[in-house]
Amino acid sequence: MNANIIRCARAILHVTDLDASRHFYVDVLGFIETEADDNHIYLRGLEEHTHHSLVLKKADEPCVEALGYKVNSNDDLKALSEMFVQKGFTTKWLNKGEQHAIGDALRVQDVNGMPLEFFAEIDPAERMLQRYDMYKGARMQRIDHVNYMVSDVEKGFDFYQNELGFACSEYTETESGNIWAAWLHRKQTVHDLALMNGKGPRLHHIGFWLPDPLAIIHACDVLAASGYGDKIERGPGRHGLSNAFFLYLRDPDGHRIELYNGDYLTSDPDFKPIRWDINDPMRQTFWGHEAPDCWFNEASPVLDVLTGEKVEQRSAKLKQHKPTFVI
């Protein structure tokens, strides 16, 4: 691949009530509201120097419009476009000015139907990392990764590595040698995206980095005190995969958010991906409570980048498998 993809950089979620979403994300979780209008709220984390990493867009029903990756330059966008067209993908260009605070952007559906966006330019914003007087809620720092629930993990695994230049940090393998889930990265941490076996394409969650595990515990207290205790879906706990300390939440529209801290560096060229057996009870939960069934079965639908309609979902290629957890 001739294009330099830097990292997972933004997501666009459709929500039904901007006021309810603002209260959840800004007042409770502690995102910085960069800007807003009648139909959008633009949010960023405390350490982010870009205009936003999360767009909440008013709509009639919740879904996912696009999942954005920052590239190094507009030349990289052109290289990506040429590659996708050559491989038979249909692309869509959004010119600078068509989206607020974003330059030229390329959108395309991946091999499993997930709506991707690539861009090089985004307006700057004040970095608030040392504005400790602004810290509240979960002390949200930055977007870290997205997790896709897809019908064919192995097809996606090959696509992101061979066509887009992602590297694998960890993966889960079935008894028959099939890849059930994979963690792939461009930046030098565990992942920018994860692929998870299931009915899809759907967005399982967006992961946001927090400064430390205590921020996650503090977030639980703030959520409960703010009347959102029932929005805590899973955790806190620690993953075996990625080593992350985690908490999973559902926003007012049901979109799943992960609060995330504690993974590791993957920059060395001789780093070898870590294999997990699907029957290892510590892979999903190193310690913590069992994940509810909804964590395996529910996810956000995604839109077609050309038509704006919901993408038809397909059943998983591999049999769904809920591990047994250590309590």
Long-range contacts (C-beta under 8 A, 24 or more apart in sequence): 1-79, 1-83, 1-163, 1-164, 1-165, 2-76, 2-79, 2-83, 3-71, 3-76, 3-77, 3-79, 3-80, 3-83, 3-118, 3-164, 3-165, 4-71, 4-72, 4-73, 4-76, 5-69, 5-70, 5-71, 5-76, 5-80, 5-118, 5-164, 5-165, 5-166, 5-186, 6-69, 6-70, 6-71, 6-72, 6-186, 6-187, 7-69, 7-70, 7-186, 7-187, 7-192, 8-67, 8-68, 8-69, 8-143, 8-144, 8-145, 8-146, 8-186, 8-187, 8-192, 8-193, 9-50, 9-53, 9-68, 9-69, 9-70, 9-119, 9-122, 9-143, 10-52, 10-53, 10-54, 10-55, 10-67, 10-68, 10-70, 10-117, 10-122, 10-143, 11-53, 11-54, 11-55, 11-64, 11-66, 11-67, 11-68, 11-143, 11-146, 11-203, 11-206, 12-55, 12-57, 12-64, 12-65, 12-66, 12-67, 12-68, 12-117, 13-54, 13-55, 13-56, 13-57, 13-62, 13-63, 13-64, 13-65, 13-253, 13-255, 13-300, 14-57, 14-58, 14-59, 14-61, 14-62, 14-63, 14-64, 14-65, 14-253, 14-303, 15-56, 15-57, 15-58, 15-59, 15-62, 15-251, 15-252, 15-253, 15-255, 16-58, 16-59, 16-60, 16-61, 16-62, 16-252, 16-253, 17-58, 17-252, 17-253, 18-56, 18-58, 20-252, 21-56, 21-251, 21-252, 21-253, 22-56, 24-228, 24-231, 24-251, 24-252, 25-54, 25-56, 25-251, 27-136, 27-137, 27-226, 28-137, 28-138, 28-222, 28-223, 28-226, 28-228, 29-137, 29-138, 29-140, 29-219, 29-257, 30-135, 30-136, 30-137, 30-138, 30-139, 30-140, 31-137, 31-140, 32-125, 32-128, 32-134, 34-125, 35-100, 35-101, 40-100, 42-100, 42-101, 44-125, 45-140, 45-141, 45-142, 45-143, 45-208, 45-209, 46-128, 46-129, 46-131, 46-134, 46-135, 46-139, 46-140, 46-141, 46-142, 47-127, 47-128, 47-129, 47-141, 47-142, 48-125, 48-127, 48-141, 48-142, 48-143, 49-124, 49-125, 49-126, 49-127, 50-122, 50-123, 50-124, 50-125, 51-101, 51-122, 51-123, 51-124, 51-125, 52-101, 52-122, 52-125, 53-142, 53-143, 54-143, 54-206, 62-253, 62-254, 62-255, 62-300, 63-300, 63-301, 63-302, 63-303, 63-310, 64-115, 64-202, 64-203, 64-255, 64-300, 64-301, 64-302, 64-303, 65-115, 65-303, 66-107, 66-115, 66-116, 66-117, 66-303, 66-305, 67-114, 67-115, 67-116, 67-117, 67-146, 67-203, 68-105, 68-116, 68-117, 68-118, 68-119, 69-116, 69-117, 69-118, 69-119, 69-186, 69-192, 70-118, 70-119, 70-120, 70-122, 71-118, 71-119, 71-120, 72-120, 73-120, 74-103, 74-104, 74-120, 74-121, 76-118, 76-120, 77-104, 77-105, 77-106, 77-118, 77-119, 77-120, 80-106, 80-118, 81-106, 83-163, 84-108, 87-163, 90-306, 92-305, 92-306, 96-121, 107-305, 108-305, 109-304, 109-305, 109-311, 110-156, 110-159, 110-160, 110-201, 111-152, 111-155, 111-156, 111-159, 112-148, 112-150, 112-151, 112-152, 112-155, 112-156, 112-200, 112-201, 113-150, 113-200, 113-201, 113-302, 113-311, 113-312, 114-148, 114-150, 114-200, 114-201, 114-203, 114-302, 115-302, 115-303, 115-304, 115-305, 115-311, 116-305, 117-305, 136-222, 137-219, 137-222, 138-208, 138-210, 138-215, 138-216, 138-218, 138-219, 138-222, 138-259, 139-210, 139-211, 139-215, 139-218, 139-219, 140-208, 140-210, 141-208, 141-209, 141-210, 141-211, 142-208, 142-209, 143-206, 143-207, 143-208, 143-209, 144-189, 144-192, 144-207, 144-208, 144-209, 144-260, 145-190, 145-191, 145-192, 145-193, 145-194, 145-206, 145-207, 145-260, 146-192, 146-193, 146-194, 146-203, 146-205, 146-206, 146-207, 147-193, 147-194, 147-196, 147-203, 147-204, 147-205, 147-206, 147-207, 147-258, 148-193, 148-194, 148-195, 148-196, 148-200, 148-201, 148-202, 148-203, 148-204, 149-196, 149-197, 149-198, 149-199, 149-200, 149-201, 149-202, 149-203, 149-204, 149-299, 150-195, 150-196, 150-197, 150-198, 150-200, 150-201, 151-198, 151-199, 151-200, 151-201, 151-313, 151-314, 151-315, 151-316, 151-317, 152-317, 153-179, 153-180, 153-181, 153-182, 153-195, 153-196, 153-197, 153-317, 153-318, 154-178, 154-179, 154-317, 156-182, 156-195, 157-182, 157-184, 157-195, 160-184, 160-193, 160-195, 166-192, 166-193, 167-266, 167-271, 168-273, 169-242, 169-266, 169-271, 169-273, 169-274, 170-241, 170-242, 170-273, 170-274, 170-275, 170-276, 171-273, 171-274, 171-275, 171-276, 172-241, 172-276, 172-277, 172-278, 172-283, 173-275, 173-276, 173-277, 173-278, 174-278, 174-318, 174-321, 175-278, 175-279, 178-318, 180-278, 180-318, 180-321, 181-241, 183-241, 183-242, 185-266, 188-265, 188-266, 188-267, 189-263, 189-264, 189-265, 189-266, 190-242, 190-243, 190-244, 190-263, 190-264, 190-266, 191-242, 191-263, 197-316, 197-317, 197-318, 197-320, 197-321, 198-296, 198-297, 198-299, 198-316, 198-320, 199-297, 199-313, 199-314, 199-315, 199-316, 200-299, 200-313, 200-314, 200-316, 201-302, 201-311, 201-313, 202-299, 202-300, 202-301, 202-302, 202-313, 203-255, 203-256, 203-299, 203-300, 203-302, 204-256, 204-299, 204-300, 205-248, 205-256, 205-257, 205-258, 205-299, 206-255, 206-256, 206-257, 206-258, 207-257, 207-258, 207-259, 207-260, 208-257, 208-258, 208-259, 208-260, 209-260, 209-261, 210-259, 210-260, 210-261, 211-261, 212-261, 213-245, 213-261, 213-262, 215-259, 215-261, 216-245, 216-246, 216-247, 216-259, 216-261, 219-247, 219-259, 220-247, 223-249, 233-292, 233-294, 233-295, 234-288, 234-289, 234-291, 234-292, 234-295, 235-288, 235-289, 236-288, 237-285, 237-286, 237-287, 237-288, 237-289, 238-262, 238-285, 238-286, 238-287, 238-288, 239-283, 239-284, 239-285, 239-286, 240-276, 240-280, 240-282, 240-283, 240-284, 240-285, 240-286, 241-276, 241-283, 241-284, 243-286, 248-295, 254-298, 254-300, 255-300, 256-298, 256-299, 256-300, 278-321, 278-323, 279-323, 280-323, 281-323, 281-324, 281-325, 281-326, 282-326, 283-323, 284-323, 284-325, 285-323, 285-325, 285-326, 286-326, 287-326, 288-325, 288-327, 289-325, 289-327, 290-325, 290-327, 291-322, 291-325, 293-322, 296-320, 296-322
